[in-house]
Amino acid sequence: MLRRMASLPGGRVAKWVILALWVALLVPALMLAGKLGDVEENDNSAWLPGNAESTKVVERTEKFQLGDTVPAIVIYDRPEGVTSADMAEARADAEDFKAIKNVVGQPQGPLKAKDGKAIQTVVQVHKDKTGWEGIGEVVDAMNAVGEKSAGGPGFHVTGPGGYASDSIKAFSGGGGLTTITALVVVVILLLTYRSPVLPLLPLLTVGVALVTSEAVIYLLAKNAGLTVNKQTSFILTVLVFGAATDYALLLISRYREELRRHEDRHEAMAEALRRSSPAIIASAATVAVSLMLLMLATLNSTKGLGPACAVGVLVGLLAMVTLMPALLVICGRWIFWPVKPLYSKSPHGAAGAAGAAEESVWTRVGTAVSSRPRIVWIGTSLVLGVMALGALGLKADGLSNKDQFTNEPQMAVGEEIQAKHFPVGSGDPIYVVAKAASAEQVRTALSGVTGVAAVSAPMVEDGEAVMLGELKDDPSSTAAMRTVEQSRTAVHRIEGADARVGGNAAVVLDTQEAAARDSKVIIPIVLIVVFLILALLLRAIVAPLLLMATVVLSFGAALGVSSLVFNHVFHFAGAEASFPLLTFVFLVALGIDYNIFLVTRVREVTLLHGTRHGALMGLSATGGVITSAGLVLAGTFAAMASLPLVFAAELGFAVAFGVLLDTMIVRSVLVTALTLDVGRWMWWPGKLFRRHEHQQVRTGARHEVVTG
């Protein structure tokens, strides 16, 4: 059955049918993929679950028209002191701002700073279905107003409106990210195959898979309520490029081997698919299932990321086991030019000569490890454990708005100027909604909170009251989060008030708390599910337990080193609360990938020659292709650093470093040493373990007969 299915993609007629089907699918996919931006939700509040307190405040303040607006804070500055002409210009600008589409009400100000060196105007911007993109258009129009007079004071738009505008501009570098990722893949494939033509086929297939994935995700977001955002889009890009190219490397490696054994390229492809597809499918299934577990998250952005990335992996798998084989067979042997694999009647001659150079490196590694495997795995584990200690310094409790960029955008500059001349929390208050009868009690309680600078008079409508609390600290800072917590504690104590605290600072706090909860719940479930998949695949318990332990140790080491680099090399202020969870899921799922590629080959050889020989031959046979696959995946994630966002740089570095660590050390040294030391017990309690036990018994009996 498997042989028949494997022969279809590379069949003499079927290859043309498959190519035609993908071409027909690509036309509507291109149209739908282009609409993905229309369904993205890039507003932080849209990522929260419905039961979050800040979400409930948004719902209850709709009648006051507060929940659907964000403040854009305009800062004018002149170091030598603002002039009367500057104040006149600020007043004129405020009038012009009112004419901009989606600007709501009368701007607050302009207000001159006490030191006379800056002016502040707060403009309320309506947040429509276009989210950050719509806010960005408003801020662009405001910048155009502010820049019309040359020689005037400095002009900056900051606050939540400025943050939304600068964020959407940072994410707009996604086109550049795709180009850089594609270049990374091409360079690594060129170095791997030394062919100027061959890399075009995986690149073309990955491109088709990415477009098709985006089309499917668009349909799910539009019709099934899937939450997607710009973050989803750029992670999807690097994941599809990395994972699908890895599958292509495994397939091409097997196909090249089989071309030396089969004169007919169609037969060679059928055999290559039959031998490589179980490992490829198991790998993709493990990654997809792990990603789907993110649906257990309460944070909608994380919940939506899982299915979206799983779609990308599965579509990438489908493309690599159908379209890629068809293209390879259509092109023939010349696609490997200038080193075309030649058919040899000798089963070992051509293949052995061609692979000697590649195998020799990993054969030497295996020989070195096999001399003292126990010392090797204990020593390697200790080193990785020491590296993991760096994770104790990881500050994954969120980032303030200005700290989320690797450069210094307009809003960060404006925020620094605002902090010098105005109360840093002005213009972006917390909202407290309560029953009208308890409004004064709530106001009194809120005024007593240490981090609250001032509280407005309550606005009352339909039995509900809302009041604004100005913060003493930056609304996106840790200090502001603590103030929100204290405010909630204070107003919740008032019986019958039904008081709730919201606003941008509360949204950030609720996001952090949801992310922390998601990490505690999802990480153990991912470990259990991946273990069960490995147990079914390898038909053993010991091997999956050891493999899971190595991957977790690798994750800890990667997180520890990443923490040290973030704190002492890049000097980042911290990390997002969701960073540990996403890093864990990607590293565990993708790290298990390489262990599956290795251990399935080890098991294949073990069936014939025993565990020791299987471990050494498995490493030698898979070493080159797994290293290339690791370099591709690490390179694609490292390309995320091209976006001027701390989250992208941190996730890209952590996953890239973790994949390289897993590829070069964990898979080649630690897993091989463990397999050699544990021996046949790796396969306990499966048939493979019992087979070797019986073989040893028979060997012992024969030995007794001979010696007797």
Secondary structure as GFF3:
##gff-version 3
##sequence-region A 1 708
A	DSSP	alpha_helix	2	7	.	.	.	ID=ss1
A	DSSP	alpha_helix	14	33	.	.	.	ID=ss2
A	DSSP	three_ten_helix	36	39	.	.	.	ID=ss3
A	DSSP	three_ten_helix	44	47	.	.	.	ID=ss4
A	DSSP	alpha_helix	53	60	.	.	.	ID=ss5
A	DSSP	three_ten_helix	62	64	.	.	.	ID=ss6
A	DSSP	beta_strand	69	77	.	.	.	ID=ss7
A	DSSP	alpha_helix	84	98	.	.	.	ID=ss8
A	DSSP	beta_strand	103	112	.	.	.	ID=ss9
A	DSSP	beta_strand	118	126	.	.	.	ID=ss10
A	DSSP	alpha_helix	132	146	.	.	.	ID=ss11
A	DSSP	beta_strand	154	158	.	.	.	ID=ss12
A	DSSP	alpha_helix	159	171	.	.	.	ID=ss13
A	DSSP	alpha_helix	174	193	.	.	.	ID=ss14
A	DSSP	alpha_helix	200	223	.	.	.	ID=ss15
A	DSSP	alpha_helix	230	261	.	.	.	ID=ss16
A	DSSP	alpha_helix	265	292	.	.	.	ID=ss17
A	DSSP	three_ten_helix	293	296	.	.	.	ID=ss18
A	DSSP	alpha_helix	300	321	.	.	.	ID=ss19
A	DSSP	alpha_helix	323	331	.	.	.	ID=ss20
A	DSSP	three_ten_helix	333	336	.	.	.	ID=ss21
A	DSSP	alpha_helix	349	371	.	.	.	ID=ss22
A	DSSP	alpha_helix	373	388	.	.	.	ID=ss23
A	DSSP	three_ten_helix	389	393	.	.	.	ID=ss24
A	DSSP	three_ten_helix	401	404	.	.	.	ID=ss25
A	DSSP	alpha_helix	410	421	.	.	.	ID=ss26
A	DSSP	beta_strand	425	435	.	.	.	ID=ss27
A	DSSP	three_ten_helix	436	438	.	.	.	ID=ss28
A	DSSP	alpha_helix	439	447	.	.	.	ID=ss29
A	DSSP	beta_strand	452	455	.	.	.	ID=ss30
A	DSSP	beta_strand	459	461	.	.	.	ID=ss31
A	DSSP	beta_strand	464	471	.	.	.	ID=ss32
A	DSSP	alpha_helix	478	492	.	.	.	ID=ss33
A	DSSP	beta_strand	500	503	.	.	.	ID=ss34
A	DSSP	alpha_helix	504	538	.	.	.	ID=ss35
A	DSSP	alpha_helix	542	568	.	.	.	ID=ss36
A	DSSP	alpha_helix	579	609	.	.	.	ID=ss37
A	DSSP	alpha_helix	611	638	.	.	.	ID=ss38
A	DSSP	three_ten_helix	639	642	.	.	.	ID=ss39
A	DSSP	alpha_helix	646	661	.	.	.	ID=ss40
A	DSSP	pi_helix	662	671	.	.	.	ID=ss41
A	DSSP	alpha_helix	672	678	.	.	.	ID=ss42
A	DSSP	three_ten_helix	679	683	.	.	.	ID=ss43
A	DSSP	alpha_helix	687	707	.	.	.	ID=ss44
###
